[in-house]
Amino acid sequence: MPPDLDVVIVGGGAIGAACARELARTGRKVLVIETGSEMGQAWRAAGGMLAPHIEGERNDPLFDLGTAARDHYEPLAAALREATGIDLGLWQEGIARVATDESEVASLQNTVGWQQRQGYPTQWLDEHELRHRWPWLGPAAGALWAPRDGALDPDRLVHALLADAKRRGATVLQDRATAVLTAGSAAAGVTGERDSYAAPEVVVAAGAWTGLLEGLPRRIPVQPVRGQMAALPWPEGIGRAIVYNKDCYLLARGNEAVLGSTMEYVGFNAEVTPAGLAKIFSNTMALCPALVRAKMRRSWAGLRPVTPDGLPIIGEEPKLRGLWYATGHGRNGILLAGLTGVLIAQLMNGEPPSHDLQRFAPDRFV
Ligand SMILES: Cc1cc2nc3c(=O)[nH]c(=O)nc-3n(C[C@H](O)[C@H](O)[C@H](O)COP(=O)(O)OP(=O)(O)OC[C@H]3O[C@@H](n4cnc5c(N)ncnc54)[C@H](O)[C@@H]3O)c2cc1C
């Protein structure tokens, strides 16, 4: 174990890796503890959409944070490519959210109007425009077009963040953390199955497994929510795109069509099921009928870390000095990862955070 650690981070997924990189960048001696074994980690399963605007409605507490987080990837992707040679596959060519009936048309048009009044370039595309851009779409009555939303490859993101963190002196060890250690009213490190790791500060970034850690002074109500996914070859003759509707999405990644997803409360079970796949295939084939001719390539599932109010938990534990939470990012953890790392580093370095984090404070749960 490296001596004189400043920070131990539990979890080297999307959020832990981003925190490690930002803390190492500000000169902290960082250790990341990561189980490494395949257990349905969300980052391995994610679609990687950076899509704050296709769902962003009035009063959504994640709208501003999500927009800033999406825009943060432009400089971050360039910096990571320069530092590590890893290309995040950043796609910035927009996402269409398709309406299939009149009530959805009204609701999405409302959202478009609200976002336009906030100064964003979101547009409403009528059926004619939609057919012109994407003639291969199934039944559709119009779409919200978010031209700055996009996607990246989550696997490459995590590898690039960890590689850059290591380049800046961080260590990544394979172990499963079991408990946070305390000394009086302060955090003192972490115990794992293989060893104990002493440090005055601890960041809990264990995704859906956060609530299983012992020694936390409060119950952290992060629940696993399973999402199943499938991939097919991208259909020939169709331009690369990301399209989304209320039931499913279809996104181009490399030469594949990634299809998602389900939201299932089935505990720590990351299995793929025939029922889950049937739902994904029937929904995405309605969205893009050409998929019916494609050959099946792969399927997988992962566990999203979801809180009761759907918002992440970002901040210090008021009852234990030096214990920080960066967890519960639910369906948006890839979008929010890069910026969460920055915010955690700002907070831990005693700087004012660049965004108001009140709604994400840990003490909203008792
Ligand atoms: C099917 C699916 C599709 C998704 N699509 C999108 C999307 O399009 N856009 C988007 O923004 N988000 C998406 N998400 C959500 C996103 O993947 C998560 O919000 C994000 O990965 C959460 O990051 P995390 O680091 O908190 O958790 P994870 O990514 O799960 O990482 C947690 C890490 O902690 C490790 N760990 C856990 N417990 C311990 C322990 N005790 N000791 C050591 N290590 C431990 C795990 O091994 C894991 O590597 C999707 C998720 C799923 C499942």
The ligand as a MOL file (V3000), in Angstrom:
LIG
                    3D

  0  0  0     0  0            999 V3000
M  V30 BEGIN CTAB
M  V30 COUNTS 53 58 0 0 0
M  V30 BEGIN ATOM
M  V30 1 C -28.1630 -0.1920 -18.7270 0
M  V30 2 C -27.6770 1.1520 -18.2610 0
M  V30 3 C -27.6820 2.2160 -19.1400 0
M  V30 4 C -27.2230 3.4650 -18.7170 0
M  V30 5 N -27.1650 4.4880 -19.6120 0
M  V30 6 C -26.7020 5.6930 -19.2210 0
M  V30 7 C -26.6020 6.7530 -20.1410 0
M  V30 8 O -26.9160 6.5980 -21.3400 0
M  V30 9 N -26.1550 7.9630 -19.7020 0
M  V30 10 C -25.7930 8.1630 -18.4030 0
M  V30 11 O -25.4090 9.2850 -18.0540 0
M  V30 12 N -25.8550 7.1580 -17.5020 0
M  V30 13 C -26.3050 5.9460 -17.8780 0
M  V30 14 N -26.3870 4.9290 -16.9890 0
M  V30 15 C -26.1130 5.2100 -15.5690 0
M  V30 16 C -24.6190 5.2100 -15.2680 0
M  V30 17 O -24.0130 4.0630 -15.8070 0
M  V30 18 C -24.4260 5.2360 -13.7450 0
M  V30 19 O -25.1550 6.2950 -13.1810 0
M  V30 20 C -22.9330 5.4360 -13.4040 0
M  V30 21 O -22.1790 4.3910 -13.9630 0
M  V30 22 C -22.7640 5.4630 -11.8890 0
M  V30 23 O -21.3870 5.5080 -11.6330 0
M  V30 24 P -20.8190 4.9500 -10.2590 0
M  V30 25 O -19.3580 5.0510 -10.3360 0
M  V30 26 O -21.5590 5.6060 -9.1360 0
M  V30 27 O -21.3030 3.4190 -10.2470 0
M  V30 28 P -20.6850 2.2360 -11.1190 0
M  V30 29 O -20.4690 2.6920 -12.4980 0
M  V30 30 O -21.5430 1.0370 -10.8820 0
M  V30 31 O -19.2870 2.0100 -10.4290 0
M  V30 32 C -19.1870 1.6490 -9.0640 0
M  V30 33 C -17.8460 0.9520 -8.9130 0
M  V30 34 O -17.6220 0.6720 -7.5360 0
M  V30 35 C -17.0970 -0.6280 -7.4160 0
M  V30 36 N -17.4500 -1.0890 -6.0700 0
M  V30 37 C -18.6820 -1.2590 -5.5540 0
M  V30 38 N -18.6050 -1.6360 -4.2730 0
M  V30 39 C -17.2850 -1.7000 -3.9690 0
M  V30 40 C -16.5730 -2.0290 -2.7950 0
M  V30 41 N -17.2030 -2.3760 -1.6670 0
M  V30 42 N -15.2220 -1.9900 -2.8270 0
M  V30 43 C -14.5580 -1.6470 -3.9680 0
M  V30 44 N -15.1950 -1.3180 -5.1300 0
M  V30 45 C -16.5430 -1.3500 -5.1110 0
M  V30 46 C -17.7550 -1.4260 -8.5290 0
M  V30 47 O -16.9810 -2.5640 -8.8810 0
M  V30 48 C -17.8340 -0.3850 -9.6400 0
M  V30 49 O -16.7190 -0.4500 -10.5160 0
M  V30 50 C -26.7900 3.6550 -17.3800 0
M  V30 51 C -26.7570 2.5600 -16.5150 0
M  V30 52 C -27.1930 1.3250 -16.9430 0
M  V30 53 C -27.1330 0.1620 -15.9880 0
M  V30 END ATOM
M  V30 BEGIN BOND
M  V30 1 1 1 2
M  V30 2 1 2 3
M  V30 3 2 2 52
M  V30 4 2 3 4
M  V30 5 1 4 5
M  V30 6 1 4 50
M  V30 7 2 5 6
M  V30 8 1 6 7
M  V30 9 1 6 13
M  V30 10 2 7 8
M  V30 11 1 7 9
M  V30 12 1 9 10
M  V30 13 2 10 11
M  V30 14 1 10 12
M  V30 15 2 12 13
M  V30 16 1 13 14
M  V30 17 1 14 15
M  V30 18 1 14 50
M  V30 19 1 15 16
M  V30 20 1 16 17
M  V30 21 1 16 18
M  V30 22 1 18 19
M  V30 23 1 18 20
M  V30 24 1 20 21
M  V30 25 1 20 22
M  V30 26 1 22 23
M  V30 27 1 23 24
M  V30 28 2 24 25
M  V30 29 1 24 26
M  V30 30 1 24 27
M  V30 31 1 27 28
M  V30 32 2 28 29
M  V30 33 1 28 30
M  V30 34 1 28 31
M  V30 35 1 31 32
M  V30 36 1 32 33
M  V30 37 1 33 34
M  V30 38 1 33 48
M  V30 39 1 34 35
M  V30 40 1 35 36
M  V30 41 1 35 46
M  V30 42 1 36 37
M  V30 43 1 36 45
M  V30 44 2 37 38
M  V30 45 1 38 39
M  V30 46 1 39 40
M  V30 47 2 39 45
M  V30 48 1 40 41
M  V30 49 2 40 42
M  V30 50 1 42 43
M  V30 51 2 43 44
M  V30 52 1 44 45
M  V30 53 1 46 47
M  V30 54 1 46 48
M  V30 55 1 48 49
M  V30 56 2 50 51
M  V30 57 1 51 52
M  V30 58 1 52 53
M  V30 END BOND
M  V30 END CTAB
M  END
